[in-house]
Amino acid sequence: MSEDGQGDPDGRGDWSRRPRPRPTPFTEPFWQALRQGRLVVQRCSACGVWRWPPQVACPTCLSEEYQWADTTGRGRLYSYSVVHRPVDPARFDAPYVLAVVRLDEGPRLLTNIIDCPFDELRVDLPVELRVVAYDDELNLYPFAPLAAVGG
Ligand SMILES: [Zn+2]
């Protein structure tokens, strides 16, 4: 990408203009953990299934008992699309990568991929959580290629 104001080498964009997620009492534990840099998802207390998005009952056994369990924050790119024409250009800096990441634990999350040249994107790419701050009270959860983490 170029530095002409259109490009975005990191693919990060300006997160602060994006619509702010609205934590609810039900999803608050997820957002609280994310503030600490941890990615938690619901795990059924009865059958052990990891599940996403947050839901009242287990899709496998219908139990309503669950814990917010820590994930590794690692997974693989399951599907992706490079968005060049966002629905709302005022809120989303294009181009950016809309993606589905399959966590090592199983759940698939709708997210973004950052810090990855578009031509290096591929299905099954190992990725890792890369927490970014939305504001003083909220973090977001894009992913980046595993090899780039800490590098
Ligand atoms: Zn279950």
Backbone and ligand atoms as CSV (ligand in chain L), in Angstrom:
chain,resi,resn,atom,element,x,y,z
A,1,MET,N,N,0.829,-1.208,0.000
A,1,MET,CA,C,0.000,0.000,0.000
A,1,MET,C,C,0.859,1.251,0.000
A,2,SER,N,N,0.365,2.300,-0.557
A,2,SER,CA,C,1.101,3.556,-0.612
A,2,SER,C,C,0.726,4.424,0.588
A,3,GLU,N,N,1.463,5.510,0.721
A,3,GLU,CA,C,1.193,6.417,1.834
A,3,GLU,C,C,0.431,7.648,1.343
A,4,ASP,N,N,-0.474,7.451,0.438
A,4,ASP,CA,C,-1.193,8.578,-0.154
A,4,ASP,C,C,-2.493,8.893,0.572
A,5,GLY,N,N,-2.658,8.303,1.727
A,5,GLY,CA,C,-3.876,8.547,2.477
A,5,GLY,C,C,-4.923,7.498,2.194
A,6,GLN,N,N,-4.714,6.741,1.134
A,6,GLN,CA,C,-5.660,5.667,0.822
A,6,GLN,C,C,-5.168,4.336,1.372
A,7,GLY,N,N,-3.852,4.193,1.361
A,7,GLY,CA,C,-3.282,2.922,1.783
A,7,GLY,C,C,-3.154,2.824,3.291
A,8,ASP,N,N,-2.937,1.615,3.743
A,8,ASP,CA,C,-2.817,1.369,5.178
A,8,ASP,C,C,-1.937,0.126,5.358
A,9,PRO,N,N,-0.624,0.333,5.446
A,9,PRO,CA,C,0.316,-0.786,5.446
A,9,PRO,C,C,0.012,-1.843,6.514
A,10,ASP,N,N,-0.448,-1.417,7.647
A,10,ASP,CA,C,-0.709,-2.376,8.715
A,10,ASP,C,C,-2.102,-2.983,8.623
A,11,GLY,N,N,-2.957,-2.385,7.800
A,11,GLY,CA,C,-4.321,-2.869,7.731
A,11,GLY,C,C,-5.099,-2.576,9.001
A,12,ARG,N,N,-4.599,-1.657,9.789
A,12,ARG,CA,C,-5.246,-1.394,11.077
A,12,ARG,C,C,-6.386,-0.380,10.966
A,13,GLY,N,N,-6.173,0.626,10.145
A,13,GLY,CA,C,-7.204,1.640,10.018
A,13,GLY,C,C,-7.382,2.435,11.302
A,14,ASP,N,N,-8.401,3.218,11.331
A,14,ASP,CA,C,-8.715,4.027,12.504
A,14,ASP,C,C,-9.871,3.365,13.243
A,15,TRP,N,N,-9.523,2.614,14.274
A,15,TRP,CA,C,-10.536,1.835,14.980
A,15,TRP,C,C,-11.564,2.720,15.672
A,16,SER,N,N,-11.133,3.927,16.051
A,16,SER,CA,C,-12.004,4.772,16.867
A,16,SER,C,C,-13.245,5.248,16.128
A,17,ARG,N,N,-13.201,5.197,14.786
A,17,ARG,CA,C,-14.381,5.631,14.030
A,17,ARG,C,C,-15.383,4.495,13.823
A,18,ARG,N,N,-14.938,3.287,14.117
A,18,ARG,CA,C,-15.848,2.156,13.924
A,18,ARG,C,C,-16.983,2.188,14.950
A,19,PRO,N,N,-18.079,1.573,14.600
A,19,PRO,CA,C,-19.180,1.503,15.579
A,19,PRO,C,C,-18.678,0.827,16.853
A,20,ARG,N,N,-19.022,1.405,17.988
A,20,ARG,CA,C,-18.540,0.854,19.257
A,20,ARG,C,C,-19.378,-0.357,19.659
A,21,PRO,N,N,-18.709,-1.485,19.924
A,21,PRO,CA,C,-19.469,-2.638,20.425
A,21,PRO,C,C,-20.205,-2.254,21.709
A,22,ARG,N,N,-21.342,-2.868,21.924
A,22,ARG,CA,C,-22.149,-2.554,23.107
A,22,ARG,C,C,-22.211,-3.751,24.044
A,23,PRO,N,N,-21.293,-3.792,25.015
A,23,PRO,CA,C,-21.359,-4.895,25.987
A,23,PRO,C,C,-22.696,-4.889,26.712
A,24,THR,N,N,-23.201,-6.072,26.963
A,24,THR,CA,C,-24.423,-6.222,27.747
A,24,THR,C,C,-24.044,-6.945,29.028
A,25,PRO,N,N,-24.929,-6.986,30.008
A,25,PRO,CA,C,-24.608,-7.760,31.217
A,25,PRO,C,C,-24.235,-9.202,30.872
A,26,PHE,N,N,-24.835,-9.726,29.822
A,26,PHE,CA,C,-24.579,-11.110,29.416
A,26,PHE,C,C,-23.172,-11.284,28.829
A,27,THR,N,N,-22.718,-10.298,28.032
A,27,THR,CA,C,-21.417,-10.430,27.374
A,27,THR,C,C,-20.294,-9.697,28.109
A,28,GLU,N,N,-20.632,-9.025,29.195
A,28,GLU,CA,C,-19.637,-8.231,29.919
A,28,GLU,C,C,-18.385,-9.018,30.312
A,29,PRO,N,N,-18.503,-10.282,30.762
A,29,PRO,CA,C,-17.291,-11.035,31.115
A,29,PRO,C,C,-16.311,-11.161,29.955
A,30,PHE,N,N,-16.827,-11.278,28.741
A,30,PHE,CA,C,-15.956,-11.356,27.560
A,30,PHE,C,C,-15.154,-10.068,27.417
A,31,TRP,N,N,-15.854,-8.931,27.502
A,31,TRP,CA,C,-15.181,-7.639,27.310
A,31,TRP,C,C,-14.231,-7.339,28.460
A,32,GLN,N,N,-14.598,-7.724,29.684
A,32,GLN,CA,C,-13.715,-7.521,30.842
A,32,GLN,C,C,-12.407,-8.279,30.649
A,33,ALA,N,N,-12.510,-9.527,30.195
A,33,ALA,CA,C,-11.309,-10.334,29.976
A,33,ALA,C,C,-10.455,-9.721,28.873
A,34,LEU,N,N,-11.114,-9.227,27.834
A,34,LEU,CA,C,-10.382,-8.647,26.709
A,34,LEU,C,C,-9.607,-7.404,27.149
A,35,ARG,N,N,-10.138,-6.695,28.119
A,35,ARG,CA,C,-9.410,-5.538,28.656
A,35,ARG,C,C,-8.093,-5.966,29.288
A,36,GLN,N,N,-8.065,-7.214,29.747
A,36,GLN,CA,C,-6.841,-7.757,30.353
A,36,GLN,C,C,-6.011,-8.525,29.326
A,37,GLY,N,N,-6.408,-8.446,28.056
A,37,GLY,CA,C,-5.644,-9.118,27.019
A,37,GLY,C,C,-5.965,-10.589,26.873
A,38,ARG,N,N,-7.053,-11.048,27.494
A,38,ARG,CA,C,-7.442,-12.453,27.435
A,38,ARG,C,C,-8.673,-12.617,26.561
A,39,LEU,N,N,-8.656,-13.679,25.769
A,39,LEU,CA,C,-9.816,-13.995,24.933
A,39,LEU,C,C,-10.537,-15.178,25.571
A,40,VAL,N,N,-11.721,-14.922,26.079
A,40,VAL,CA,C,-12.503,-15.987,26.706
A,40,VAL,C,C,-13.749,-16.260,25.872
A,41,VAL,N,N,-14.161,-17.497,25.852
A,41,VAL,CA,C,-15.426,-17.862,25.225
A,41,VAL,C,C,-16.177,-18.773,26.189
A,42,GLN,N,N,-17.450,-18.921,25.929
A,42,GLN,CA,C,-18.250,-19.802,26.775
A,42,GLN,C,C,-17.832,-21.255,26.557
A,43,ARG,N,N,-17.766,-21.986,27.657
A,43,ARG,CA,C,-17.531,-23.422,27.552
A,43,ARG,C,C,-18.586,-24.132,28.383
A,44,CYS,N,N,-19.286,-25.061,27.745
A,44,CYS,CA,C,-20.379,-25.762,28.403
A,44,CYS,C,C,-19.856,-26.558,29.600
A,45,SER,N,N,-20.482,-26.364,30.756
A,45,SER,CA,C,-20.062,-27.086,31.956
A,45,SER,C,C,-20.498,-28.541,31.927
A,46,ALA,N,N,-21.484,-28.852,31.100
A,46,ALA,CA,C,-22.003,-30.222,31.063
A,46,ALA,C,C,-21.240,-31.103,30.073
A,47,CYS,N,N,-20.997,-30.592,28.863
A,47,CYS,CA,C,-20.373,-31.446,27.841
A,47,CYS,C,C,-19.019,-30.938,27.372
A,48,GLY,N,N,-18.631,-29.726,27.814
A,48,GLY,CA,C,-17.294,-29.234,27.500
A,48,GLY,C,C,-17.141,-28.532,26.172
A,49,VAL,N,N,-18.217,-28.406,25.413
A,49,VAL,CA,C,-18.137,-27.745,24.103
A,49,VAL,C,C,-17.817,-26.252,24.272
A,50,TRP,N,N,-16.871,-25.782,23.441
A,50,TRP,CA,C,-16.556,-24.344,23.386
A,50,TRP,C,C,-17.525,-23.729,22.400
A,51,ARG,N,N,-18.085,-22.586,22.730
A,51,ARG,CA,C,-19.091,-22.040,21.827
A,51,ARG,C,C,-18.993,-20.526,21.659
A,52,TRP,N,N,-19.343,-20.094,20.474
A,52,TRP,CA,C,-19.335,-18.680,20.098
A,52,TRP,C,C,-20.336,-18.503,18.979
A,53,PRO,N,N,-21.088,-17.407,18.946
A,53,PRO,CA,C,-21.116,-16.299,19.907
A,53,PRO,C,C,-21.788,-16.695,21.218
A,54,PRO,N,N,-21.676,-15.817,22.220
A,54,PRO,CA,C,-22.304,-16.110,23.516
A,54,PRO,C,C,-23.778,-16.440,23.340
A,55,GLN,N,N,-24.215,-17.466,24.030
A,55,GLN,CA,C,-25.604,-17.890,23.906
A,55,GLN,C,C,-26.069,-18.511,25.221
A,56,VAL,N,N,-27.371,-18.574,25.366
A,56,VAL,CA,C,-27.955,-18.989,26.640
A,56,VAL,C,C,-27.771,-20.473,26.895
A,57,ALA,N,N,-27.983,-21.279,25.854
A,57,ALA,CA,C,-27.927,-22.726,26.050
A,57,ALA,C,C,-26.929,-23.360,25.085
A,58,CYS,N,N,-26.403,-24.496,25.508
A,58,CYS,CA,C,-25.433,-25.225,24.683
A,58,CYS,C,C,-26.117,-25.795,23.443
A,59,PRO,N,N,-25.565,-25.534,22.246
A,59,PRO,CA,C,-26.170,-26.053,21.027
A,59,PRO,C,C,-26.031,-27.576,20.907
A,60,THR,N,N,-25.149,-28.162,21.704
A,60,THR,CA,C,-24.924,-29.603,21.627
A,60,THR,C,C,-25.806,-30.372,22.604
A,61,CYS,N,N,-25.852,-29.893,23.879
A,61,CYS,CA,C,-26.574,-30.670,24.895
A,61,CYS,C,C,-27.698,-29.880,25.566
A,62,LEU,N,N,-27.855,-28.613,25.178
A,62,LEU,CA,C,-28.918,-27.735,25.689
A,62,LEU,C,C,-28.745,-27.313,27.149
A,63,SER,N,N,-27.630,-27.683,27.771
A,63,SER,CA,C,-27.380,-27.230,29.139
A,63,SER,C,C,-27.232,-25.713,29.166
A,64,GLU,N,N,-27.716,-25.096,30.224
A,64,GLU,CA,C,-27.555,-23.651,30.386
A,64,GLU,C,C,-26.410,-23.315,31.333
A,65,GLU,N,N,-25.668,-24.328,31.752
A,65,GLU,CA,C,-24.522,-24.109,32.634
A,65,GLU,C,C,-23.256,-23.950,31.799
A,66,TYR,N,N,-22.508,-22.892,32.067
A,66,TYR,CA,C,-21.274,-22.667,31.313
A,66,TYR,C,C,-20.295,-21.844,32.127
A,67,GLN,N,N,-19.054,-21.833,31.651
A,67,GLN,CA,C,-18.022,-20.967,32.222
A,67,GLN,C,C,-17.453,-20.111,31.102
A,68,TRP,N,N,-16.912,-18.952,31.468
A,68,TRP,CA,C,-16.118,-18.174,30.519
A,68,TRP,C,C,-14.704,-18.715,30.630
A,69,ALA,N,N,-14.265,-19.423,29.621
A,69,ALA,CA,C,-12.988,-20.125,29.688
A,69,ALA,C,C,-11.929,-19.437,28.823
A,70,ASP,N,N,-10.714,-19.391,29.326
A,70,ASP,CA,C,-9.609,-18.813,28.568
A,70,ASP,C,C,-9.270,-19.654,27.345
A,71,THR,N,N,-9.085,-18.982,26.220
A,71,THR,CA,C,-8.582,-19.670,25.032
A,71,THR,C,C,-7.089,-19.375,24.907
A,72,THR,N,N,-6.444,-20.042,23.975
A,72,THR,CA,C,-5.037,-19.758,23.718
A,72,THR,C,C,-4.878,-18.440,22.970
A,73,GLY,N,N,-5.992,-17.974,22.372
A,73,GLY,CA,C,-5.902,-16.786,21.525
A,73,GLY,C,C,-5.257,-17.097,20.182
A,74,ARG,N,N,-5.120,-18.383,19.899
A,74,ARG,CA,C,-4.513,-18.783,18.629
A,74,ARG,C,C,-5.493,-19.611,17.803
A,75,GLY,N,N,-5.303,-19.548,16.509
A,75,GLY,CA,C,-6.163,-20.321,15.642
A,75,GLY,C,C,-5.657,-20.257,14.226
A,76,ARG,N,N,-6.558,-20.546,13.298
A,76,ARG,CA,C,-6.196,-20.507,11.883
A,76,ARG,C,C,-7.251,-19.758,11.087
A,77,LEU,N,N,-6.777,-19.120,10.040
A,77,LEU,CA,C,-7.684,-18.377,9.181
A,77,LEU,C,C,-8.618,-19.355,8.473
A,78,TYR,N,N,-9.901,-19.173,8.692
A,78,TYR,CA,C,-10.898,-20.096,8.156
A,78,TYR,C,C,-11.457,-19.571,6.830
A,79,SER,N,N,-11.659,-18.271,6.773
A,79,SER,CA,C,-12.148,-17.625,5.560
A,79,SER,C,C,-11.862,-16.135,5.677
A,80,TYR,N,N,-11.748,-15.449,4.541
A,80,TYR,CA,C,-11.470,-14.021,4.613
A,80,TYR,C,C,-11.907,-13.330,3.330
A,81,SER,N,N,-12.010,-12.023,3.425
A,81,SER,CA,C,-12.304,-11.194,2.266
A,81,SER,C,C,-11.621,-9.848,2.468
A,82,VAL,N,N,-10.952,-9.364,1.436
A,82,VAL,CA,C,-10.373,-8.027,1.498
A,82,VAL,C,C,-11.450,-7.041,1.062
A,83,VAL,N,N,-11.838,-6.189,1.977
A,83,VAL,CA,C,-12.926,-5.241,1.711
A,83,VAL,C,C,-12.351,-3.953,1.137
A,84,HIS,N,N,-12.719,-3.652,-0.090
A,84,HIS,CA,C,-12.259,-2.424,-0.733
A,84,HIS,C,C,-13.323,-1.334,-0.706
A,85,ARG,N,N,-14.572,-1.759,-0.614
A,85,ARG,CA,C,-15.657,-0.785,-0.597
A,85,ARG,C,C,-16.541,-1.035,0.618
A,86,PRO,N,N,-16.162,-0.453,1.752
A,86,PRO,CA,C,-16.946,-0.683,2.967
A,86,PRO,C,C,-18.357,-0.100,2.845
A,87,VAL,N,N,-19.260,-0.695,3.559
A,87,VAL,CA,C,-20.641,-0.210,3.562
A,87,VAL,C,C,-20.691,1.236,4.037
A,88,ASP,N,N,-19.857,1.541,5.046
A,88,ASP,CA,C,-19.823,2.895,5.582
A,88,ASP,C,C,-18.378,3.420,5.559
A,89,PRO,N,N,-17.968,4.060,4.444
A,89,PRO,CA,C,-16.585,4.537,4.308
A,89,PRO,C,C,-16.183,5.527,5.404
A,90,ALA,N,N,-17.142,6.198,6.009
A,90,ALA,CA,C,-16.820,7.164,7.053
A,90,ALA,C,C,-16.358,6.474,8.337
A,91,ARG,N,N,-16.702,5.199,8.475
A,91,ARG,CA,C,-16.376,4.488,9.715
A,91,ARG,C,C,-15.300,3.421,9.543
A,92,PHE,N,N,-15.118,2.956,8.296
A,92,PHE,CA,C,-14.160,1.879,8.054
A,92,PHE,C,C,-13.136,2.312,7.017
A,93,ASP,N,N,-11.856,2.283,7.415
A,93,ASP,CA,C,-10.790,2.585,6.474
A,93,ASP,C,C,-10.543,1.381,5.580
A,94,ALA,N,N,-10.715,1.560,4.295
A,94,ALA,CA,C,-10.474,0.470,3.348
A,94,ALA,C,C,-9.126,0.686,2.661
A,95,PRO,N,N,-8.496,-0.386,2.172
A,95,PRO,CA,C,-8.976,-1.758,2.322
A,95,PRO,C,C,-8.656,-2.333,3.700
A,96,TYR,N,N,-9.464,-3.300,4.096
A,96,TYR,CA,C,-9.201,-4.021,5.339
A,96,TYR,C,C,-9.635,-5.467,5.145
A,97,VAL,N,N,-9.242,-6.303,6.090
A,97,VAL,CA,C,-9.511,-7.734,5.945
A,97,VAL,C,C,-10.590,-8.171,6.937
A,98,LEU,N,N,-11.705,-8.582,6.386
A,98,LEU,CA,C,-12.764,-9.192,7.183
A,98,LEU,C,C,-12.511,-10.692,7.164
A,99,ALA,N,N,-12.561,-11.318,8.326
A,99,ALA,CA,C,-12.141,-12.718,8.370
A,99,ALA,C,C,-12.941,-13.526,9.384
A,100,VAL,N,N,-12.923,-14.826,9.167
A,100,VAL,CA,C,-13.399,-15.772,10.166
A,100,VAL,C,C,-12.178,-16.566,10.606
A,101,VAL,N,N,-11.920,-16.529,11.909
A,101,VAL,CA,C,-10.806,-17.290,12.479
A,101,VAL,C,C,-11.373,-18.443,13.288
A,102,ARG,N,N,-10.829,-19.630,13.039
A,102,ARG,CA,C,-11.214,-20.787,13.833
A,102,ARG,C,C,-10.197,-20.952,14.942
A,103,LEU,N,N,-10.644,-20.720,16.178
A,103,LEU,CA,C,-9.749,-20.870,17.325
A,103,LEU,C,C,-9.297,-22.322,17.456
A,104,ASP,N,N,-8.140,-22.525,18.081
A,104,ASP,CA,C,-7.661,-23.887,18.330
A,104,ASP,C,C,-8.697,-24.683,19.121
A,105,GLU,N,N,-9.482,-23.974,19.934
A,105,GLU,CA,C,-10.503,-24.646,20.743
A,105,GLU,C,C,-11.743,-25.003,19.944
A,106,GLY,N,N,-11.870,-24.457,18.725
A,106,GLY,CA,C,-12.993,-24.835,17.881
A,106,GLY,C,C,-13.904,-23.721,17.409
A,107,PRO,N,N,-14.257,-22.750,18.293
A,107,PRO,CA,C,-15.197,-21.721,17.854
A,107,PRO,C,C,-14.644,-20.879,16.700
A,108,ARG,N,N,-15.541,-20.411,15.848
A,108,ARG,CA,C,-15.167,-19.537,14.743
A,108,ARG,C,C,-15.659,-18.127,15.031
A,109,LEU,N,N,-14.728,-17.165,14.992
A,109,LEU,CA,C,-15.029,-15.780,15.302
A,109,LEU,C,C,-14.954,-14.910,14.057
A,110,LEU,N,N,-15.932,-14.042,13.908
A,110,LEU,CA,C,-15.865,-13.007,12.880
A,110,LEU,C,C,-14.945,-11.916,13.412
A,111,THR,N,N,-13.922,-11.557,12.629
A,111,THR,CA,C,-12.919,-10.638,13.141
A,111,THR,C,C,-12.212,-9.947,11.979
A,112,ASN,N,N,-11.096,-9.325,12.270
A,112,ASN,CA,C,-10.270,-8.709,11.233
A,112,ASN,C,C,-8.859,-9.273,11.334
A,113,ILE,N,N,-8.155,-9.266,10.197
A,113,ILE,CA,C,-6.742,-9.631,10.184
A,113,ILE,C,C,-5.947,-8.352,9.973
A,114,ILE,N,N,-4.952,-8.143,10.812
A,114,ILE,CA,C,-4.101,-6.956,10.694
A,114,ILE,C,C,-2.652,-7.400,10.566
A,115,ASP,N,N,-1.805,-6.425,10.246
A,115,ASP,CA,C,-0.358,-6.680,10.155
A,115,ASP,C,C,-0.041,-7.838,9.223
A,116,CYS,N,N,-0.760,-7.918,8.120
A,116,CYS,CA,C,-0.521,-8.994,7.158
A,116,CYS,C,C,-0.729,-8.465,5.745
A,117,PRO,N,N,0.336,-8.493,4.900
A,117,PRO,CA,C,0.145,-8.106,3.499
A,117,PRO,C,C,-0.935,-8.978,2.881
A,118,PHE,N,N,-1.751,-8.365,2.051
A,118,PHE,CA,C,-2.891,-9.098,1.484
A,118,PHE,C,C,-2.451,-10.336,0.705
A,119,ASP,N,N,-1.295,-10.236,0.037
A,119,ASP,CA,C,-0.872,-11.387,-0.780
A,119,ASP,C,C,-0.315,-12.535,0.064
A,120,GLU,N,N,-0.250,-12.334,1.371
A,120,GLU,CA,C,0.185,-13.430,2.238
A,120,GLU,C,C,-0.991,-14.102,2.953
A,121,LEU,N,N,-2.184,-13.565,2.706
A,121,LEU,CA,C,-3.378,-14.180,3.285
A,121,LEU,C,C,-3.635,-15.521,2.613
A,122,ARG,N,N,-3.968,-16.514,3.400
A,122,ARG,CA,C,-4.358,-17.808,2.838
A,122,ARG,C,C,-5.150,-18.567,3.904
A,123,VAL,N,N,-6.060,-19.383,3.428
A,123,VAL,CA,C,-6.819,-20.212,4.338
A,123,VAL,C,C,-5.861,-21.125,5.086
A,124,ASP,N,N,-6.108,-21.295,6.382
A,124,ASP,CA,C,-5.288,-22.124,7.269
A,124,ASP,C,C,-4.056,-21.396,7.801
A,125,LEU,N,N,-3.900,-20.123,7.466
A,125,LEU,CA,C,-2.780,-19.348,8.001
A,125,LEU,C,C,-2.864,-19.327,9.538
A,126,PRO,N,N,-1.789,-19.705,10.234
A,126,PRO,CA,C,-1.822,-19.625,11.697
A,126,PRO,C,C,-1.868,-18.165,12.154
A,127,VAL,N,N,-2.787,-17.855,13.024
A,127,VAL,CA,C,-2.969,-16.476,13.485
A,127,VAL,C,C,-3.080,-16.445,15.003
A,128,GLU,N,N,-2.881,-15.247,15.537
A,128,GLU,CA,C,-2.941,-15.069,16.981
A,128,GLU,C,C,-3.632,-13.758,17.310
A,129,LEU,N,N,-4.319,-13.754,18.423
A,129,LEU,CA,C,-5.007,-12.552,18.890
A,129,LEU,C,C,-4.040,-11.382,18.988
A,130,ARG,N,N,-4.495,-10.225,18.538
A,130,ARG,CA,C,-3.711,-9.000,18.659
A,130,ARG,C,C,-4.656,-7.908,19.167
A,131,VAL,N,N,-4.736,-7.821,20.481
A,131,VAL,CA,C,-5.673,-6.884,21.104
A,131,VAL,C,C,-5.316,-5.445,20.752
A,132,VAL,N,N,-6.333,-4.678,20.352
A,132,VAL,CA,C,-6.135,-3.251,20.119
A,132,VAL,C,C,-7.162,-2.485,20.949
A,133,ALA,N,N,-6.762,-1.296,21.384
A,133,ALA,CA,C,-7.659,-0.475,22.197
A,133,ALA,C,C,-8.644,0.265,21.304
A,134,TYR,N,N,-9.908,0.192,21.667
A,134,TYR,CA,C,-10.898,1.022,20.991
A,134,TYR,C,C,-10.968,2.373,21.692
A,135,ASP,N,N,-11.037,2.328,23.018
A,135,ASP,CA,C,-10.958,3.539,23.836
A,135,ASP,C,C,-10.440,3.119,25.210
A,136,ASP,N,N,-10.581,3.973,26.206
A,136,ASP,CA,C,-10.022,3.664,27.526
A,136,ASP,C,C,-10.729,2.498,28.199
A,137,GLU,N,N,-11.903,2.159,27.720
A,137,GLU,CA,C,-12.687,1.137,28.416
A,137,GLU,C,C,-12.936,-0.121,27.600
A,138,LEU,N,N,-12.549,-0.086,26.335
A,138,LEU,CA,C,-12.916,-1.206,25.480
A,138,LEU,C,C,-11.769,-1.589,24.549
A,139,ASN,N,N,-11.502,-2.879,24.474
A,139,ASN,CA,C,-10.544,-3.411,23.512
A,139,ASN,C,C,-11.282,-4.179,22.428
A,140,LEU,N,N,-10.639,-4.276,21.260
A,140,LEU,CA,C,-11.155,-5.085,20.167
A,140,LEU,C,C,-10.208,-6.262,19.950
A,141,TYR,N,N,-10.624,-7.217,19.121
A,141,TYR,CA,C,-9.885,-8.475,19.039
A,141,TYR,C,C,-9.551,-8.922,17.619
A,142,PRO,N,N,-8.809,-8.083,16.867
A,142,PRO,CA,C,-8.315,-8.570,15.577
A,142,PRO,C,C,-7.231,-9.637,15.777
A,143,PHE,N,N,-6.902,-10.302,14.687
A,143,PHE,CA,C,-5.839,-11.309,14.716
A,143,PHE,C,C,-4.749,-10.920,13.727
A,144,ALA,N,N,-3.559,-11.472,13.944
A,144,ALA,CA,C,-2.424,-11.227,13.058
A,144,ALA,C,C,-1.712,-12.552,12.836
A,145,PRO,N,N,-0.936,-12.644,11.740
A,145,PRO,CA,C,-0.200,-13.892,11.502
A,145,PRO,C,C,0.671,-14.237,12.710
A,146,LEU,N,N,0.688,-15.504,13.052
A,146,LEU,CA,C,1.429,-15.955,14.218
A,146,LEU,C,C,2.905,-15.623,14.115
A,147,ALA,N,N,3.467,-15.777,12.935
A,147,ALA,CA,C,4.892,-15.554,12.762
A,147,ALA,C,C,5.283,-14.106,13.015
A,148,ALA,N,N,4.321,-13.195,12.858
A,148,ALA,CA,C,4.632,-11.775,13.006
A,148,ALA,C,C,4.567,-11.326,14.454
A,149,VAL,N,N,3.980,-12.125,15.310
A,149,VAL,CA,C,3.804,-11.716,16.695
A,149,VAL,C,C,5.153,-11.627,17.397
A,150,GLY,N,N,5.396,-10.493,18.006
A,150,GLY,CA,C,6.628,-10.297,18.721
A,150,GLY,C,C,7.803,-10.017,17.796
A,151,GLY,N,N,7.565,-10.086,16.512
A,151,GLY,CA,C,8.641,-9.842,15.571
A,151,GLY,C,C,8.606,-8.413,15.172
L,1,ZN,ZN,ZN,-23.118,-28.863,26.271
